[in-house]
Amino acid sequence: MSHDRRIVATASAPKAIGPYSQAVVAGGFVFTAGQIALDPATGAMVGAGNVSLETERVLKNLEAVLVAAGSGLDRVLRCDVFLADLADFGAVNEAYGRFFTANPPARVTVQAARLPKDAKVEIAAIAAI
């Protein structure tokens, strides 16, 4: 069994705000860190308080990390979605559906007590390379 892994870092997505990588590639898969709605250029929250705008930015950030890893949204196998308020489930689904239009990945959605930077949504993914 190979233990080769490659760390993914791209300026097209926000820098990690802690001791973690944007993504790790191993075994033909890419495992992303959770993304929140940070603007990659400024580090400021985008659409703060508007879960639809936050979800769009999160998925754009996630896409940038996946592309840098040699994958893409069309190769996502599973997403883990964390919401500050499960009442936002419908609005997140609506925005999420614009990014995953055909054959969407498996998904887990849970409410979290609090997310980094008081984000309303955070999404992580596992994708094939």
C-alpha positions in Angstrom: 0.0 0.0 0.0 1.4 3.4 -1.0 1.3 6.2 1.5 2.1 8.8 -1.2 0.1 12.0 -0.7 0.2 15.4 -2.3 -0.8 18.7 -0.5 -2.9 21.1 -2.6 -2.5 24.8 -2.2 -4.0 27.4 -4.6 -4.3 31.2 -4.4 -7.7 30.8 -6.2 -9.2 29.7 -2.9 -8.8 31.2 0.6 -5.7 30.3 2.5 -6.2 27.9 5.4 -7.0 29.8 8.6 -5.4 27.1 10.8 -2.9 24.3 10.7 -4.4 22.3 7.8 -4.2 22.0 4.0 -6.8 23.2 1.5 -6.8 19.6 0.3 -4.8 16.4 0.2 -4.6 14.0 -2.8 -4.0 10.3 -2.0 -5.1 7.0 -3.5 -6.8 8.6 -6.5 -9.0 10.8 -4.4 -8.9 14.4 -3.2 -10.0 15.2 0.3 -10.8 18.9 0.8 -10.8 20.9 3.9 -14.1 22.6 4.8 -14.6 25.8 2.8 -16.5 28.9 4.1 -17.4 32.0 2.2 -14.1 33.8 2.3 -13.0 35.8 -0.6 -9.6 34.4 -1.8 -8.1 37.8 -2.6 -9.1 39.7 0.6 -9.9 37.0 3.2 -13.2 38.8 3.9 -16.5 37.0 4.3 -18.7 37.2 1.2 -22.4 37.6 1.6 -22.1 37.4 5.4 -25.5 36.6 6.8 -27.0 35.6 3.5 -26.8 31.8 3.3 -27.5 31.7 -0.5 -24.6 34.1 -1.3 -22.4 32.3 1.2 -23.2 28.9 -0.3 -22.3 30.2 -3.8 -18.9 31.5 -2.6 -18.2 28.3 -0.7 -18.9 26.2 -3.8 -16.7 28.5 -5.9 -13.9 28.1 -3.4 -14.4 24.3 -3.3 -14.3 24.2 -7.1 -11.0 26.1 -7.1 -9.4 23.7 -4.7 -10.7 20.7 -6.6 -9.4 22.1 -10.0 -6.0 22.7 -8.4 -6.0 19.1 -7.3 -6.7 17.9 -10.8 -10.4 17.2 -10.2 -13.6 19.2 -10.4 -17.2 19.5 -9.1 -18.3 16.8 -11.6 -16.0 14.3 -9.9 -17.3 14.9 -6.3 -18.4 11.7 -4.6 -19.5 13.1 -1.3 -20.0 16.5 0.3 -20.3 17.2 4.0 -22.4 20.3 4.6 -22.4 22.1 8.0 -25.1 24.7 8.7 -25.2 27.1 11.5 -29.0 26.8 11.3 -30.8 23.8 9.8 -33.7 26.2 8.9 -31.4 27.3 6.0 -31.5 23.8 4.5 -33.9 24.8 1.6 -31.9 27.9 0.7 -28.6 26.0 0.7 -30.2 23.2 -1.4 -31.3 25.8 -4.0 -27.8 27.3 -4.4 -26.1 23.9 -4.1 -28.3 22.6 -6.9 -27.0 25.2 -9.3 -23.5 23.7 -8.9 -24.5 20.0 -9.0 -27.0 19.9 -11.8 -26.6 16.2 -12.9 -25.7 13.1 -10.9 -25.2 15.0 -7.6 -22.8 13.5 -5.1 -23.8 11.7 -1.9 -24.2 14.2 1.0 -24.4 14.7 4.7 -25.9 17.8 6.2 -25.8 18.6 9.9 -26.3 21.6 12.1 -23.2 22.8 13.9 -23.3 24.9 17.0 -20.9 27.4 15.5 -18.8 27.7 12.3 -15.5 29.5 11.8 -15.9 33.3 11.3 -19.6 32.9 12.2 -20.2 31.5 8.7 -23.7 30.2 8.0 -22.4 27.3 5.9 -19.3 25.2 5.5 -18.8 22.4 2.9 -16.0 19.8 2.5 -15.8 17.2 -0.3 -14.2 14.0 -1.3 -13.7 13.7 -5.1 -12.1 11.3 -7.6 -9.0 12.6 -9.5 
